[in-house]
Amino acid sequence: MSANSLGRLLLSALVALVLTVLPLPSWADLVRPQFLVLAVLYWSVNAPRTGGIAFGFFAGLMLDIFQGPVLGEHALALSLAAYIFVREHQRIRSKPMFQQALIVFAALVAYEVVLFAIDGWTGHPVTSLLRWIHTVTGALIWPVAAAILAYGAGRRA
Amino acid sequence: MAAFGTGASRPLQRGGSGFRFTVYAVLSVVCMYFDQRGHYLEQVRYVLQGAAYPIQLAVSSPPAAWRWLKESFQTREALQAENSRLRNAQRDLELRAMRYEALAHENGELRGLAGALPPVADRWLAAEIVTVQVNGLRQRLLLNRGQTNGVFKGQAVLDDKGLIGQTVHVGPWSAEVILITDPEHAVPVRIERTGLRTIAVGAGDTTSLALPYLPGNADIKSGDLLVTSGLGGVFPEGYPVARVTSVNRDAITPLAQVKAAPLAHLDTDSEVMLVWFRADHPAAPATPVLSGKGNALGELSSGDPAMQPQVAKHAAPPAPAALVPAAAGTSAPAGAQPAPQSPPAAPVPAAPKPEAAPGQTP
């Protein structure tokens, strides 16, 4: 069971990573949700023992390779988001989908705040408001993403 | 996978997850500190970038396959038309290059040199663009050439019309390029008509650069050509960058608002050039080498000759020290000394400057 769910987790991470680096036109690139972050959040809530903080950390390290100015930036932000979701996983899991999306929105904002702060501290300030778009689109797509992942896991959403 | 299974052995309690979060948070902060402060993690990044390359390659393969398919099903007429167009273009270029030798020699004599200087571009290597990320926040390319091809961090990238950008992260088989229009990028430029130096900053879309540091009374007008000024240690002097498109002088702001359009086809290119420059050339980037390891062309692994840099025909002076592994990201001219733009006592190319490249002998 554990090895099986670990396999599913890694598969979903790979798919999310591909969706993250898929080249898109400029406007679509800006509204693209952070799929890997959503996957980390999903597994933190639904399989907190398999996924969770370590998964968040390594997924963040991959994101750092693709789009981070310093190694460890996304890793820190994503372990924080995963930690919140692991800690509150029972409460979040029992919420209806709409409220879950709101919680995801809050987590994505926290994630982006961490990135924003580190960007500023390391001397790569990107102050454009465009960077916050993905928090909204991520929350909007959360019900769909969660349903797909739950279907893949053979569980009811 | 012990890393993922740490929580499985014991009951998941609040203390447990908090402890693990603390460990990973500290680990991230240590990572960031060493990556930012000492660049100690270059090796880690190098390995991870190598691991990430197959994913990027796979993701970019459908568009690449589509392009290949389109090319292989072109009609005979289209190919003939393209062929004749290319032949015309080549004839034009040859006519233009005809006087080049004579002019270069004359220029050398005017500068008080014995003969013509070799071109500043020593070697070049064509690279294909694997993936493109272009949005208002980030403008990056991924090229299919890496350290195995001799690519180094902070290398200039050009296309046939002008400057594209520079490499920021180099993996074993791939290199990430920051475009000159990335909001984080700044390139030191000179207005070709007046010689005025300033900095062109990326504005976040591929069609415009901003020149935010020009006073309101600066002599600049729409249509002026901007060329690299040679400051900053990455780009050599005199390469075309952009053309000024609008100059807005506002009475209430002390600075002029100037926009320029890049000359390179940043959004339509599928192939770009990585360029090596002679460090001892007067037009070479001004800031000298900090340190170099494993970048010498002599250490290049041989292999497919098409994957290796071509050497310029004018290989008169021995100049393997032309590699300039300048500190990447230092596109701003902080601490850069003025470029020797027209010095009568320009260094003779046969005698490399002592500070050119430590440890590299021609």
Boltz contact constraints between the chains, C-beta under 6 A:
constraints:
  - contact:
      token1: [A, 18]
      token2: [B, 59]
      max_distance: 6.0
  - contact:
      token1: [A, 21]
      token2: [B, 56]
      max_distance: 6.0
  - contact:
      token1: [A, 21]
      token2: [B, 59]
      max_distance: 6.0
  - contact:
      token1: [A, 22]
      token2: [B, 59]
      max_distance: 6.0
  - contact:
      token1: [A, 23]
      token2: [B, 131]
      max_distance: 6.0
  - contact:
      token1: [A, 23]
      token2: [B, 132]
      max_distance: 6.0
  - contact:
      token1: [A, 26]
      token2: [B, 134]
      max_distance: 6.0
  - contact:
      token1: [A, 26]
      token2: [B, 135]
      max_distance: 6.0
  - contact:
      token1: [A, 29]
      token2: [B, 135]
      max_distance: 6.0
  - contact:
      token1: [A, 30]
      token2: [B, 135]
      max_distance: 6.0
  - contact:
      token1: [A, 49]
      token2: [B, 7]
      max_distance: 6.0
  - contact:
      token1: [A, 49]
      token2: [B, 8]
      max_distance: 6.0
  - contact:
      token1: [A, 49]
      token2: [B, 12]
      max_distance: 6.0
  - contact:
      token1: [A, 53]
      token2: [B, 20]
      max_distance: 6.0
  - contact:
      token1: [A, 53]
      token2: [B, 21]
      max_distance: 6.0
  - contact:
      token1: [A, 53]
      token2: [B, 24]
      max_distance: 6.0
  - contact:
      token1: [A, 54]
      token2: [B, 3]
      max_distance: 6.0
  - contact:
      token1: [A, 54]
      token2: [B, 4]
      max_distance: 6.0
  - contact:
      token1: [A, 57]
      token2: [B, 24]
      max_distance: 6.0
  - contact:
      token1: [A, 65]
      token2: [B, 48]
      max_distance: 6.0
  - contact:
      token1: [A, 65]
      token2: [B, 49]
      max_distance: 6.0
  - contact:
      token1: [A, 65]
      token2: [B, 52]
      max_distance: 6.0
  - contact:
      token1: [A, 70]
      token2: [B, 32]
      max_distance: 6.0
  - contact:
      token1: [A, 70]
      token2: [B, 35]
      max_distance: 6.0
  - contact:
      token1: [A, 70]
      token2: [B, 36]
      max_distance: 6.0
  - contact:
      token1: [A, 71]
      token2: [B, 31]
      max_distance: 6.0
  - contact:
      token1: [A, 71]
      token2: [B, 35]
      max_distance: 6.0
  - contact:
      token1: [A, 71]
      token2: [B, 41]
      max_distance: 6.0
  - contact:
      token1: [A, 71]
      token2: [B, 45]
      max_distance: 6.0
  - contact:
      token1: [A, 72]
      token2: [B, 28]
      max_distance: 6.0
  - contact:
      token1: [A, 72]
      token2: [B, 31]
      max_distance: 6.0
  - contact:
      token1: [A, 72]
      token2: [B, 32]
      max_distance: 6.0
  - contact:
      token1: [A, 75]
      token2: [B, 28]
      max_distance: 6.0
  - contact:
      token1: [A, 76]
      token2: [B, 25]
      max_distance: 6.0
  - contact:
      token1: [A, 76]
      token2: [B, 28]
      max_distance: 6.0
  - contact:
      token1: [A, 79]
      token2: [B, 24]
      max_distance: 6.0
  - contact:
      token1: [A, 83]
      token2: [B, 21]
      max_distance: 6.0
  - contact:
      token1: [A, 86]
      token2: [B, 17]
      max_distance: 6.0
  - contact:
      token1: [A, 87]
      token2: [B, 17]
      max_distance: 6.0
  - contact:
      token1: [A, 122]
      token2: [B, 36]
      max_distance: 6.0
  - contact:
      token1: [A, 124]
      token2: [B, 184]
      max_distance: 6.0
  - contact:
      token1: [A, 126]
      token2: [B, 137]
      max_distance: 6.0
  - contact:
      token1: [A, 128]
      token2: [B, 136]
      max_distance: 6.0
  - contact:
      token1: [A, 130]
      token2: [B, 136]
      max_distance: 6.0
  - contact:
      token1: [A, 130]
      token2: [B, 137]
      max_distance: 6.0
  - contact:
      token1: [A, 131]
      token2: [B, 137]
      max_distance: 6.0
